[in-house]
Amino acid sequence: MIMWIHPVLQTLAALLSLYVLYLGWVRFRFAHLGHKGIVFQWKRHVAQGTAVMTVWALAFVIGLGAAWNNWHVIGITELHYQLGLVMLPMIIFGLGTGVVMDRVKAKRRLLPLAHGVVNALLVLMALCQLYTGVIIIRDMLLA
């Protein structure tokens, strides 16, 4: 059963991350591309972005537990595992910079840009994780 919690949580978080990325794109257009009349849904972006990052980190740990429970080894999923390891510090960075920007309001250009770039990369990596995860389910769980 634990083996299925990880992919379900990660899939839901990846799907929600696309919406959070869209909200961030709206902010980017206003702040960096000069588009006017745009309303950035700050609280929604923060709440849902925090949820995504928290689920990604929690489901990473659950994935490690699921691998250990099922195969008695971690890292057996190779690229999937390695991408997860790369994502973890990026998740911490994205969450940390988001908390700083939410709690300490100020005019900034570089921190939101770094936050957005790292988090956009995270979304792309999460989509790669979905792909590799489907292969793992097909080849290692359903075979």
N, C-alpha and C positions, 0 to 999 in steps of 0.2 A: 504493500500500500504506500509506504513512504516514497517508493520509486516514482509514483505518479504525482505526488504533491509538487515536486520540483518543476516538472515541465508545465504543469497547469499554472502555477504561480508565475513562472517566467514568461509564459505566453501572454497572460493577462497584463503583466507589467510592461511587456514589449508593446502590446497594442495601445495601452494607455500612454506610453512614452511618445508615440507618434502624435497624439493630441497635445501633450505637453510641449513637444518640439514645435508644433504649429503655433502654440501660444507664444513661445519664445521667438519664433520667426516674425510674428506680428510686432513684438517689441523691437527686434533688430531693424525691421523696416522703418519704424518710427525714429529710432535713435541713430541709425547709421546711414540710412538711405534717404532721409529727409521726407518721408511720406507723412502727410498731415492728416488730421482727423481720425487717427487710429486710437482705439481704446484698448489698452493692454489690461487684461484681466489678471492683475498682479496676484491677488489672493488665491485665485483658482490655480494659476501657474505654480505658486509656491506649494499649496496643499497637495496638488496632484503630483508635482515633481518630487516632493518629499516622499510621497507614498511609493512612487516608482523606485526611487533610489533605495528606500528602506526594504522594499520587497526584493529588489535585485540582490542586495547584500544578504538578506535573510535566506533567500532561496539559493544563493551560492553555498552557504553553510549547509543547508538542507541537501543540496546536490552532493556535497562531499560526504555527508552522512549516508545518503542513498547509495552512492558508489561503494562505500565501505561495507554497508549492510548487504549489498547484493554480490559484490565481487571480492570483498576483503582487501581492496587496494584502491587508492585514489590515483588519478592520472591516466587510468586505462583508456579514457575517452580522448586522449591526445589533444587534438586541436581544440575541441570543446573545452577541455580543462584549461589549456594554456590561454585561450581567449578570456576565460573567466578570471584567471590570475591577473591578466593585464587590465581587465575591467575594474577589478576591486579598488586599486588606488585611484582610478579615475572616478569611480562612484563616490569615494570619500572626498575627492577634490570638488566634484559637482555639488555634493550635499553641503560641504563646508562653505564654498563660495556663495551658494544660495542662501544659507543661514546668515552669513555676514551681510549680504546685500539686503535681505529682508529686515534684519534687526537694526542695522546702522544705515539709515537712509542718507545718501549723499549723491552728488553728481559724479558719475563715473563713466569712463569709456572702456578702459582696458579690462577691468575685472569682469564686467558683464560679457565682453567679447570672449575672453578666455573661458568663462563659464559656458557660454553658448557653443564654442568650438569643441570643447571637451565633451559636453553632453550630446552634441550632434554626432560625434564619433562614437559615443556610447550607444546611441540608438542604432547606428549602422552595425556596430559589433553585436548588439542584441539580436538584430535580424540575422546576422551570420550564425549566432548561437541557436536561433530557431532552426535554421537549415541543418546545422550539424546535429542538433538535438533530435530532429526527425530521423536522421540517418542512424543515430544511436538507438532510438526506439525501434526502428525497423530491423536493424542488424543484430542488436544485442539483447533486446527485451522480447521482441515478438518472434524471433527466429527459432 
